[in-house]
Amino acid sequence: MFRKIVVSSLVLAFAFGILLISIFRTASVKYQFNNTGKQINAKVLEGVTELVDYNLPFPGKVLPDSPLWSLKALRDRIWLLVTTNPSRKAELKLLFADKRLGSAIVLFDKEKFEEGLTTLTKAEKYLEEAGWQEEENRKKGIETSDFLQILAKASLKHYEVMQNILTIAPEEARPTIIQTQDYSKKAFENSRNALLEKGKSAPENPFDW
């Protein structure tokens, strides 16, 4: 019994150590928007004419259907907690939104619709949080014009991706996806309005809403 407790404690300590190392390594990396590295390969994106010029970051190898996902999600939450720079925090929330959207694409492509829908909803909640963080930063006098441009484009891309996902989603999932698109619509409208108030131009909305 004692031996099992010791072994379990060592395993947990090892896992926690890896988690902390991962956090500190990623925390030192500046998120590059419009990432041009690895791209998401999925049937839902094949032959699609892209209307929004915004590249989603590669979601990584550990997806929500992996037993290691809970550790990755915990890492993200801790990463946010240890980030004190408010502008960086807004960027991180958008990064998590984009990566979860990429994960949702892969899950829907693998016909794991339940996990895909849950991940998609989480992506849009992070997108909403990124918008809230930007608004809070702006009220504090922090310059957010560049981030607003990125957030506006990202919001349009999120809407576009969900339009594509609708083509392969099961019938019962479509109403929820359509409802979830309200997050990206609102995020775009808020970003656009904030840019216009600053006297800045906003990305053009190619959609009929």
C-alpha positions as CSV (number, residue, x, y, z in Angstrom):
1,M,0.0,0.0,0.0
2,F,2.8,2.4,1.0
3,R,4.7,1.5,-2.1
4,K,1.7,2.4,-4.3
5,I,1.3,5.7,-2.6
6,V,4.9,6.5,-3.2
7,V,4.8,5.5,-6.8
8,S,1.6,7.5,-7.4
9,S,3.1,10.5,-5.7
10,L,6.2,10.3,-7.9
11,V,4.2,10.0,-11.1
12,L,2.1,13.0,-10.1
13,A,5.2,15.0,-9.2
14,F,6.8,14.1,-12.6
15,A,3.6,15.0,-14.5
16,F,3.3,18.3,-12.6
17,G,7.0,19.1,-13.3
18,I,6.5,18.5,-17.1
19,L,3.4,20.7,-16.9
20,L,5.3,23.6,-15.3
21,I,8.2,23.3,-17.8
22,S,5.7,23.4,-20.6
23,I,4.1,26.5,-19.2
24,F,7.3,28.4,-18.7
25,R,8.6,27.4,-22.2
26,T,5.4,28.5,-23.9
27,A,5.1,31.6,-21.8
28,S,8.3,32.9,-23.3
29,V,7.1,32.4,-26.9
30,K,5.4,35.4,-28.6
31,Y,2.3,34.3,-30.4
32,Q,2.6,35.0,-34.0
33,F,-0.8,35.9,-35.5
34,N,-1.5,34.6,-39.1
35,N,0.8,31.7,-38.3
36,T,2.3,30.2,-41.5
37,G,3.7,27.0,-40.1
38,K,1.8,23.7,-39.9
39,Q,-1.6,23.9,-41.4
40,I,-4.8,22.1,-40.5
41,N,-5.6,19.3,-42.9
42,A,-9.3,18.3,-42.9
43,K,-11.9,17.3,-45.4
44,V,-14.2,20.2,-44.3
45,L,-11.6,22.6,-45.6
46,E,-10.9,20.9,-48.9
47,G,-11.9,22.9,-52.0
48,V,-13.3,25.8,-49.9
49,T,-12.8,29.3,-51.2
50,E,-11.6,31.3,-48.2
51,L,-13.2,34.6,-47.7
52,V,-11.3,35.7,-44.7
53,D,-7.5,36.1,-44.8
54,Y,-6.6,34.8,-41.4
55,N,-4.6,31.6,-40.8
56,L,-5.5,29.5,-37.7
57,P,-2.6,28.2,-35.7
58,F,-1.9,24.5,-35.7
59,P,-3.9,23.0,-32.7
60,G,-1.1,20.6,-31.8
61,K,-1.1,16.8,-31.5
62,V,-3.0,16.6,-28.1
63,L,-6.7,17.1,-28.9
64,P,-9.8,17.0,-26.6
65,D,-10.3,13.3,-27.5
66,S,-6.9,12.5,-26.0
67,P,-6.5,11.2,-22.4
68,L,-3.8,13.9,-22.0
69,W,-6.1,16.8,-22.9
70,S,-7.0,17.6,-19.3
71,L,-3.3,18.3,-18.6
72,K,-3.1,20.6,-21.6
73,A,-6.3,22.4,-20.6
74,L,-4.9,22.8,-17.1
75,R,-1.6,24.2,-18.6
76,D,-3.6,26.8,-20.5
77,R,-5.5,27.9,-17.3
78,I,-2.3,28.2,-15.3
79,W,-0.6,30.0,-18.2
80,L,-3.4,32.6,-18.0
81,L,-3.1,32.9,-14.3
82,V,0.6,33.5,-14.4
83,T,0.4,36.1,-17.2
84,T,0.3,39.6,-15.7
85,N,0.6,41.7,-18.9
86,P,-3.0,42.6,-19.8
87,S,-2.2,42.9,-23.6
88,R,-0.5,39.5,-23.5
89,K,-3.5,38.0,-21.7
90,A,-5.8,39.2,-24.5
91,E,-3.5,37.6,-27.0
92,L,-3.5,34.3,-25.1
93,K,-7.2,34.1,-24.9
94,L,-7.4,34.6,-28.7
95,L,-4.7,32.0,-29.2
96,F,-6.7,29.5,-27.1
97,A,-9.8,30.4,-29.1
98,D,-8.1,29.8,-32.4
99,K,-6.4,26.6,-31.3
100,R,-9.7,25.1,-30.0
101,L,-11.4,26.1,-33.2
102,G,-8.7,24.1,-35.1
103,S,-9.2,21.2,-32.7
104,A,-12.9,21.3,-33.4
105,I,-12.3,21.1,-37.2
106,V,-10.2,18.0,-36.7
107,L,-12.8,16.4,-34.4
108,F,-15.6,17.0,-36.8
109,D,-13.5,15.7,-39.6
110,K,-13.0,12.5,-37.5
111,E,-16.8,12.4,-37.0
112,K,-16.4,12.9,-33.3
113,F,-19.3,15.3,-33.3
114,E,-20.0,15.5,-29.6
115,E,-16.4,16.3,-28.7
116,G,-16.2,18.6,-31.7
117,L,-19.3,20.6,-30.6
118,T,-18.1,20.9,-27.0
119,T,-14.7,22.2,-28.2
120,L,-16.3,24.6,-30.7
121,T,-18.3,26.1,-27.9
122,K,-15.3,26.5,-25.7
123,A,-13.4,28.2,-28.6
124,E,-16.1,30.8,-29.0
125,K,-16.2,31.4,-25.2
126,Y,-12.5,32.1,-25.3
127,L,-13.1,34.4,-28.3
128,E,-15.7,36.3,-26.2
129,E,-13.2,36.5,-23.3
130,A,-10.5,38.0,-25.6
131,G,-13.0,40.7,-26.5
132,W,-13.8,41.4,-22.9
133,Q,-10.1,41.6,-22.1
134,E,-9.5,44.0,-24.9
135,E,-12.4,46.2,-23.8
136,E,-11.0,46.2,-20.2
137,N,-7.5,47.1,-21.5
138,R,-8.9,49.9,-23.6
139,K,-10.7,51.4,-20.6
140,K,-7.4,51.4,-18.8
141,G,-5.8,53.5,-21.5
142,I,-3.9,50.7,-23.1
143,E,-3.5,51.0,-26.9
144,T,-5.4,48.1,-28.5
145,S,-5.9,49.2,-32.1
146,D,-3.6,46.5,-33.6
147,F,-5.2,43.8,-31.5
148,L,-8.7,45.0,-32.5
149,Q,-7.7,44.5,-36.2
150,I,-6.6,41.0,-35.4
151,L,-9.6,40.2,-33.3
152,A,-12.0,41.4,-35.9
153,K,-10.4,39.2,-38.6
154,A,-10.3,36.2,-36.2
155,S,-14.0,36.7,-35.5
156,L,-14.8,36.6,-39.2
157,K,-12.6,33.5,-39.6
158,H,-14.4,31.8,-36.7
159,Y,-17.8,32.4,-38.4
160,E,-16.5,31.2,-41.8
161,V,-15.1,28.0,-40.3
162,M,-18.4,27.3,-38.6
163,Q,-20.2,27.8,-41.9
164,N,-17.9,25.1,-43.3
165,I,-18.5,22.8,-40.3
166,L,-22.2,23.0,-40.8
167,T,-21.8,21.2,-44.1
168,I,-20.6,18.0,-42.4
169,A,-22.3,18.3,-39.0
170,P,-25.2,16.0,-38.1
171,E,-28.6,17.6,-38.4
172,E,-29.2,17.6,-34.6
173,A,-25.9,19.6,-34.0
174,R,-26.6,22.4,-36.6
175,P,-28.9,24.5,-34.4
176,T,-26.3,24.7,-31.7
177,I,-23.5,25.6,-34.2
178,I,-25.7,28.3,-35.7
179,Q,-26.4,29.7,-32.2
180,T,-22.7,29.5,-31.4
181,Q,-21.9,31.7,-34.4
182,D,-23.5,34.6,-32.4
183,Y,-20.3,34.7,-30.4
184,S,-18.2,35.5,-33.5
185,K,-20.7,37.9,-34.9
186,K,-20.8,39.9,-31.7
187,A,-17.0,39.8,-31.3
188,F,-16.6,41.2,-34.8
189,E,-19.2,43.9,-34.4
190,N,-17.7,45.0,-31.1
191,S,-14.2,45.1,-32.6
192,R,-15.4,46.9,-35.7
193,N,-17.3,49.5,-33.6
194,A,-14.3,50.1,-31.4
195,L,-12.0,50.6,-34.4
196,L,-14.4,53.1,-36.0
197,E,-14.7,55.0,-32.7
198,K,-10.9,55.3,-32.8
199,G,-11.1,56.6,-36.4
200,K,-9.5,53.4,-37.7
201,S,-10.7,51.3,-40.6
202,A,-12.1,47.9,-39.9
203,P,-11.8,44.6,-41.9
204,E,-14.6,44.2,-44.4
205,N,-17.3,41.7,-43.5
206,P,-17.8,39.4,-46.5
207,F,-20.9,37.8,-45.0
208,D,-24.6,38.8,-45.3
209,W,-25.2,39.9,-41.7
